[in-house]
C-alpha cells in the first residue's frame, strides 16, 4: 500500500513536470491562430551583406547564389565562406560573381567557425545588416528586403520562416517530419510573437545589425550553433524576433544514413540546449522580471514534439496501470488531461498549417513516427552527439 502511494506521488510530480511544456506548446499554437497584429509601414531597406557558409556544397551552391543575387540591390554584397572544402565549392561560387573567402583549419570545424571567419572578412567594410543564408537554401520572393528592413527597424536579430520540404514522393515518416518542422519553425514562433515573446534562431534566413554580429560569440563547434547564439544574445538583452513575412526553404536529405545523422544532430542539440540553458534562463527571467526572456525560456523548455508525445503517452499508460494497483486515480486524470490538451494543440496546428503536407489518416499513424525516433533519444543519454557533422545530401 505504501509503495503504491509513493508511486502515485511520483506520477503526480511527473504530471506537474510535463504540464509545463504541454501547456506552453498548446498556448503557442492557440496564439498562432489569432489574427495578425497590425503591421508597421514599409521601412527603408539598408544595404546588406549576405553571408553564406559552405562546406562541400559544390552541387547546389550555384542555384543558391542565383536565388540570392536575384534579390540583391546595388550596394549589397554576397560573401561565400568556403570552409574546409575538398571539392570545387569555391570555384563554382566565384563563377557566379560573388566574393569568396576560403578557410582551412585541421581541428576547428563547423558552421560557427565559418561565420566568425566571414564576419572578420566583412570587418574591412562593415555593412549595416548581415543576412546569413545556408548554402543549400533558397529565399522566397521579397525575403531579403523583409529581413533587412526588420533588422534595421528593430535593431534586433531577425529570424525568417525557415521551412524544409521533401523532393518527390515520401513515406509517412517524411510527411510527419515535414509537419513537425512546420510546427517548430513556423507555427510556434508565430504564436510566440503574438504573445510578445522572442523566437529561437533556426539556422538560415537570419539577419543581424552589424553592431550585434561583429561582437557575437560565433566561433564554436556546437552542433546547434544558431540556437546557442540566439540564447546567448537573448540573455544579453538582444533577443531574436520572428519575421513571418520572410521565407527561406531547403530540402530534407534523401538517404537513410543522412536522414538519421541530421535528425540525431538536431534532436541531441535541442535536448542539450534545453538541459543546459532552460532553467538558468527561467531564473534570469524571474530575477529581471523580464517577460520576454521568461517566454523564451518557456519555449526552450518544450522538447521535440515526437519526444513530448512519447513522454505524455507513456505517463498516461503508466498511470493507468499503476492506478489498477492502487496508486490512485489522480495521476491518471492528470495524465489524461495532458494528453487531451496536447492532442488538441497538435490538431489545431494541423488544421491551420499541416493539411498541405499531412493527410487526416496520417495523424492516426503519426505515433509510429515518434516511436521510430526512440533510439535517437536513448542515445542522448548514452552516446550524446556533440561534434558538428555535415549532412550528406548527395
C-alpha positions as CSV (number, residue, x, y, z in Angstrom):
1,X,0.0,0.0,0.0
2,X,2.8,2.4,0.9
3,X,4.7,1.6,-2.3
4,X,1.5,2.2,-4.3
5,X,1.0,5.6,-2.6
6,X,4.7,6.5,-3.2
7,X,4.3,5.6,-6.9
8,X,1.2,7.7,-7.0
9,X,3.1,10.7,-5.6
10,X,5.9,10.3,-8.2
11,X,3.4,10.0,-11.0
12,X,1.7,13.2,-9.8
13,X,5.1,15.0,-9.8
14,X,5.7,13.7,-13.4
15,X,2.3,15.1,-14.4
16,X,3.2,18.5,-13.0
17,X,6.6,18.5,-14.7
18,X,5.2,17.6,-18.1
19,X,2.4,20.1,-17.7
20,X,4.8,23.0,-18.3
21,X,5.9,22.0,-21.9
22,X,2.4,20.8,-22.8
23,X,0.8,24.0,-21.7
24,X,3.4,26.2,-23.3
25,X,3.2,24.2,-26.6
26,X,-0.6,24.5,-26.7
27,X,-0.6,28.2,-25.7
28,X,1.8,29.0,-28.6
29,X,-0.4,27.1,-31.0
30,X,-3.6,28.9,-29.8
31,X,-1.8,32.2,-30.0
32,X,-0.8,31.4,-33.6
33,X,-4.4,31.1,-34.5
34,X,-5.1,34.7,-33.5
35,X,-5.3,37.4,-36.2
36,X,-2.0,39.0,-37.1
37,X,-1.2,42.3,-35.4
38,X,-1.5,45.5,-37.5
39,X,1.8,45.7,-39.4
40,X,4.0,48.7,-39.4
41,X,4.6,50.8,-42.6
42,X,7.3,49.9,-45.1
43,X,10.7,50.8,-43.8
44,X,13.7,51.8,-45.8
45,X,15.8,48.8,-46.6
46,X,19.6,49.3,-45.8
47,X,22.4,47.7,-47.8
48,X,23.2,44.2,-46.7
49,X,26.0,41.7,-46.8
50,X,24.8,38.2,-47.5
51,X,27.0,35.7,-45.7
52,X,26.9,32.1,-47.0
53,X,28.8,29.4,-45.1
54,X,29.6,26.5,-47.3
55,X,31.3,23.2,-46.7
56,X,31.5,20.9,-49.8
57,X,28.4,22.4,-51.4
58,X,29.5,22.3,-55.0
59,X,26.4,20.5,-56.2
60,X,23.9,23.2,-55.1
61,X,25.9,26.4,-54.4
62,X,25.2,27.9,-57.9
63,X,21.4,27.6,-57.5
64,X,21.5,29.2,-54.1
65,X,23.7,32.1,-55.3
66,X,21.5,32.8,-58.3
67,X,18.5,32.9,-56.0
68,X,20.2,35.4,-53.7
69,X,21.6,37.6,-56.4
70,X,18.1,38.0,-57.8
71,X,17.0,39.8,-54.6
72,X,20.2,41.9,-54.2
73,X,20.2,45.7,-54.8
74,X,23.1,48.0,-55.7
75,X,25.3,48.3,-52.7
76,X,24.6,44.8,-51.4
77,X,27.4,42.1,-51.2
78,X,27.4,38.4,-51.1
79,X,30.3,36.6,-49.4
80,X,30.7,32.8,-49.6
81,X,32.9,31.2,-46.9
82,X,34.2,28.1,-48.5
83,X,35.1,26.3,-45.2
84,X,37.4,23.2,-45.2
85,X,36.2,22.2,-48.7
86,X,37.6,19.2,-50.5
87,X,35.5,19.9,-53.7
88,X,35.2,22.9,-56.0
89,X,32.7,24.9,-54.0
90,X,34.9,28.0,-54.1
91,X,35.4,27.9,-57.9
92,X,31.7,27.4,-58.6
93,X,30.8,30.3,-56.2
94,X,33.3,32.6,-57.9
95,X,31.8,31.7,-61.3
96,X,28.5,33.2,-60.0
97,X,30.2,36.6,-59.5
98,X,30.3,36.7,-55.7
99,X,33.0,37.3,-53.2
100,X,34.6,34.1,-51.9
101,X,36.9,33.6,-48.9
102,X,38.5,30.2,-48.2
103,X,39.2,28.9,-44.7
104,X,41.1,25.8,-43.6
105,X,41.7,24.5,-40.1
106,X,42.5,21.0,-39.0
107,X,40.5,21.0,-35.8
108,X,38.2,24.0,-35.7
109,X,35.4,22.7,-37.9
110,X,31.8,23.7,-38.1
111,X,29.4,26.5,-39.2
112,X,30.2,28.7,-36.2
113,X,33.9,29.0,-37.1
114,X,33.0,29.7,-40.8
115,X,30.6,32.5,-39.8
116,X,33.2,34.1,-37.5
117,X,35.7,34.0,-40.4
118,X,33.2,35.6,-42.7
119,X,32.4,38.4,-40.2
120,X,36.1,39.1,-39.8
121,X,36.3,39.5,-43.6
122,X,33.4,41.9,-43.6
123,X,35.0,44.0,-40.9
124,X,37.1,45.6,-43.6
125,X,34.0,47.4,-44.9
126,X,31.2,46.8,-42.4
127,X,27.6,46.6,-43.8
128,X,24.6,48.0,-41.9
129,X,23.0,44.5,-41.8
130,X,24.3,40.9,-42.3
131,X,22.0,38.2,-43.5
132,X,23.1,34.6,-43.1
133,X,21.7,32.0,-45.5
134,X,22.9,28.4,-45.6
135,X,24.4,27.2,-48.9
136,X,21.5,24.7,-49.5
137,X,18.7,27.2,-49.1
138,X,16.5,29.4,-51.2
139,X,14.9,32.7,-50.2
140,X,11.2,33.3,-51.0
141,X,10.4,36.4,-53.1
142,X,10.9,39.6,-51.1
143,X,12.5,37.8,-48.2
144,X,15.8,39.7,-48.3
145,X,14.0,43.1,-48.2
146,X,11.8,42.0,-45.3
147,X,14.7,40.7,-43.3
148,X,16.9,43.7,-43.8
149,X,14.1,46.2,-43.1
150,X,13.0,44.3,-39.9
151,X,16.6,44.1,-38.6
152,X,17.3,47.8,-39.3
153,X,14.0,48.9,-37.8
154,X,14.2,46.8,-34.6
155,X,18.0,46.7,-34.0
156,X,17.5,43.1,-33.1
157,X,18.4,39.7,-34.7
158,X,15.6,38.6,-37.0
159,X,14.7,35.0,-37.9
160,X,12.8,34.2,-41.1
161,X,10.2,31.5,-41.5
162,X,12.5,28.6,-42.3
163,X,10.8,25.5,-43.8
164,X,12.1,22.2,-45.1
165,X,10.3,20.0,-47.7
166,X,10.9,16.7,-49.4
167,X,11.6,16.2,-53.1
168,X,9.3,13.7,-54.8
169,X,7.2,11.0,-53.2
170,X,7.8,10.4,-49.5
171,X,6.6,8.0,-46.9
172,X,4.7,8.6,-43.6
173,X,7.9,9.4,-41.6
174,X,8.9,12.0,-44.1
175,X,5.4,13.7,-44.1
176,X,5.3,13.7,-40.3
177,X,8.8,15.2,-40.2
178,X,7.8,18.0,-42.6
179,X,4.7,18.7,-40.5
180,X,6.7,18.7,-37.2
181,X,9.2,21.1,-38.9
182,X,6.4,23.5,-39.8
183,X,5.1,23.4,-36.2
184,X,8.6,24.1,-34.8
185,X,9.8,26.8,-37.2
186,X,6.5,28.5,-38.3
187,X,3.5,27.9,-36.0
188,X,5.2,28.1,-32.6
189,X,7.3,31.2,-33.5
190,X,4.2,32.8,-34.9
191,X,2.4,32.1,-31.7
192,X,5.3,33.3,-29.6
193,X,5.4,36.6,-31.5
194,X,1.7,37.2,-30.8
195,X,2.4,36.6,-27.1
196,X,5.2,39.2,-27.2
197,X,7.9,36.5,-26.8
198,X,11.2,36.2,-28.8
199,X,11.9,33.2,-31.0
200,X,14.8,30.8,-31.4
201,X,17.3,31.2,-34.2
202,X,16.8,28.2,-36.5
203,X,19.9,28.3,-38.7
204,X,19.1,30.0,-42.1
205,X,17.4,33.3,-43.0
206,X,18.9,35.2,-40.1
207,X,19.5,39.0,-40.1
208,X,21.7,40.9,-37.7
209,X,22.6,44.6,-37.3
210,X,26.4,44.9,-37.7
211,X,26.7,46.2,-34.1
212,X,25.4,42.8,-32.9
213,X,27.0,40.4,-35.2
214,X,30.5,41.9,-35.1
215,X,30.9,41.0,-31.4
216,X,28.7,37.9,-31.3
217,X,30.3,34.7,-30.0
218,X,30.3,32.8,-33.3
219,X,33.5,30.8,-33.2
220,X,32.4,27.4,-31.7
221,X,31.8,23.9,-32.8
222,X,28.3,23.5,-31.4
223,X,26.0,21.2,-33.3
224,X,23.2,23.7,-32.9
225,X,25.3,26.9,-33.1
226,X,22.4,29.0,-34.3
227,X,20.1,28.1,-31.4
228,X,23.0,28.7,-29.0
229,X,23.8,32.1,-30.5
230,X,20.1,33.2,-30.1
231,X,20.1,32.2,-26.5
232,X,23.3,34.0,-25.7
233,X,22.1,37.2,-27.4
234,X,18.7,36.9,-25.6
235,X,20.4,36.7,-22.2
236,X,22.4,39.8,-23.1
237,X,19.3,41.7,-23.9
238,X,19.1,41.3,-27.7
239,X,16.5,38.6,-28.2
240,X,15.7,37.4,-31.8
241,X,12.4,38.4,-33.4
242,X,10.3,36.3,-35.8
243,X,9.7,37.7,-39.3
244,X,6.9,35.6,-40.8
245,X,6.9,37.7,-44.0
246,X,10.3,36.4,-44.9
247,X,10.5,32.8,-46.0
248,X,13.5,30.6,-46.6
249,X,13.4,27.0,-47.8
250,X,15.5,23.9,-48.0
251,X,15.0,20.2,-48.6
252,X,15.5,17.2,-46.4
253,X,18.2,14.7,-47.4
254,X,17.1,11.6,-49.1
255,X,19.5,8.9,-48.0
256,X,18.6,6.9,-44.9
257,X,22.0,7.4,-43.3
258,X,21.9,11.2,-44.0
259,X,18.4,11.5,-42.5
260,X,19.5,9.6,-39.4
261,X,22.6,11.8,-39.0
262,X,20.7,15.0,-39.4
263,X,17.9,14.0,-37.0
264,X,20.4,13.0,-34.4
265,X,22.3,16.3,-34.6
266,X,19.1,18.3,-34.4
267,X,17.5,16.3,-31.6
268,X,20.6,15.9,-29.4
269,X,21.5,19.6,-29.9
270,X,17.9,20.7,-29.0
271,X,17.9,18.5,-25.9
272,X,21.4,19.7,-24.9
273,X,20.3,23.3,-25.1
274,X,17.2,22.5,-23.1
275,X,19.2,20.8,-20.4
276,X,21.9,23.5,-20.2
277,X,20.0,26.7,-20.7
278,X,16.3,26.4,-19.8
279,X,16.5,26.6,-16.1
280,X,19.2,29.3,-15.9
281,X,17.1,31.4,-18.4
282,X,14.0,30.9,-16.3
283,X,15.8,32.1,-13.2
284,X,17.3,35.0,-15.0
285,X,13.9,36.0,-16.4
286,X,12.2,35.9,-13.0
287,X,15.1,37.9,-11.4
288,X,14.9,40.5,-14.0
289,X,11.1,40.5,-14.2
290,X,11.7,40.1,-18.0
291,X,8.6,38.6,-19.6
292,X,10.4,38.2,-23.0
293,X,13.3,36.3,-21.6
294,X,10.9,34.2,-19.4
295,X,8.9,33.4,-22.5
296,X,11.9,32.3,-24.5
297,X,13.0,30.1,-21.6
298,X,9.5,28.5,-21.5
299,X,9.6,28.0,-25.3
300,X,13.0,26.3,-24.9
301,X,11.6,24.0,-22.2
302,X,9.4,22.3,-24.8
303,X,11.2,19.2,-26.0
304,X,10.9,18.0,-29.7
305,X,7.3,17.2,-30.5
306,X,7.9,13.5,-31.0
307,X,9.6,13.1,-27.6
308,X,6.8,15.2,-25.9
309,X,4.1,12.9,-27.4
310,X,6.0,9.8,-26.3
311,X,6.5,11.1,-22.7
312,X,2.9,12.1,-22.2
313,X,1.6,8.9,-23.7
314,X,4.0,6.8,-21.6
315,X,3.0,8.7,-18.5
316,X,-0.7,8.1,-19.2
317,X,-0.1,4.3,-19.8
318,X,1.9,4.0,-16.6
319,X,-0.7,5.9,-14.6
320,X,-3.4,3.6,-16.0
321,X,-1.5,0.5,-14.9
322,X,-0.5,1.8,-11.5
323,X,-4.0,3.1,-10.8
324,X,-5.2,-0.5,-11.2
325,X,-2.6,-1.5,-8.5
326,X,-3.8,1.1,-6.0
327,X,-1.7,4.3,-6.9
328,X,-4.9,6.3,-7.1
329,X,-6.9,7.9,-9.9
330,X,-5.4,11.4,-9.6
331,X,-2.3,10.8,-11.8
332,X,-4.5,9.1,-14.4
333,X,-6.8,12.1,-14.5
334,X,-3.9,14.5,-14.7
335,X,-2.1,12.5,-17.5
336,X,-5.4,12.1,-19.4
337,X,-5.8,15.9,-19.2
338,X,-2.3,16.5,-20.5
339,X,-2.9,14.0,-23.4
340,X,-6.1,15.7,-24.4
341,X,-4.5,19.2,-24.3
342,X,-1.5,18.1,-26.3
343,X,-3.8,16.3,-28.8
344,X,-5.9,19.5,-29.2
345,X,-2.8,21.6,-29.8
346,X,-1.5,19.2,-32.5
347,X,-4.9,19.1,-34.2
348,X,-5.1,22.9,-34.2
349,X,-1.6,23.1,-35.7
350,X,-2.5,20.5,-38.4
351,X,-5.8,22.2,-39.2
352,X,-4.1,25.6,-39.7
353,X,-0.8,24.7,-41.2
354,X,-0.4,20.9,-41.8
355,X,-3.1,19.8,-44.2
356,X,-1.0,20.6,-47.2
357,X,1.7,18.0,-46.1
358,X,-0.2,15.5,-43.9
359,X,-3.4,13.7,-44.6
360,X,-6.0,13.2,-41.8
361,X,-5.4,9.4,-41.6
362,X,-1.6,10.1,-41.3
363,X,-2.3,11.7,-37.9
364,X,-3.6,8.4,-36.6
365,X,-0.4,6.7,-37.6
366,X,1.9,9.6,-36.5
367,X,2.8,8.0,-33.2
368,X,4.7,5.4,-35.1
369,X,7.0,8.2,-36.3
370,X,7.6,9.1,-32.6
371,X,8.5,5.5,-31.8
372,X,10.9,5.4,-34.7
373,X,12.9,8.2,-33.0
374,X,13.2,6.4,-29.7
375,X,16.7,5.2,-30.4
376,X,17.8,8.7,-31.0
377,X,16.5,9.9,-27.7
378,X,18.0,6.9,-25.8
379,X,21.4,7.6,-27.4
380,X,21.3,11.2,-26.0
381,X,21.9,9.7,-22.5
382,X,24.4,7.1,-23.6
383,X,26.2,8.5,-26.7
384,X,25.3,12.1,-27.0
385,X,26.4,13.7,-30.2
386,X,28.5,16.8,-29.5
387,X,30.6,17.2,-32.6
388,X,29.4,19.0,-35.8
389,X,28.9,16.8,-38.8
390,X,27.8,18.0,-42.2
391,X,24.7,16.3,-43.6
392,X,25.5,14.5,-46.8
393,X,22.9,15.4,-49.4
394,X,24.4,13.6,-52.4
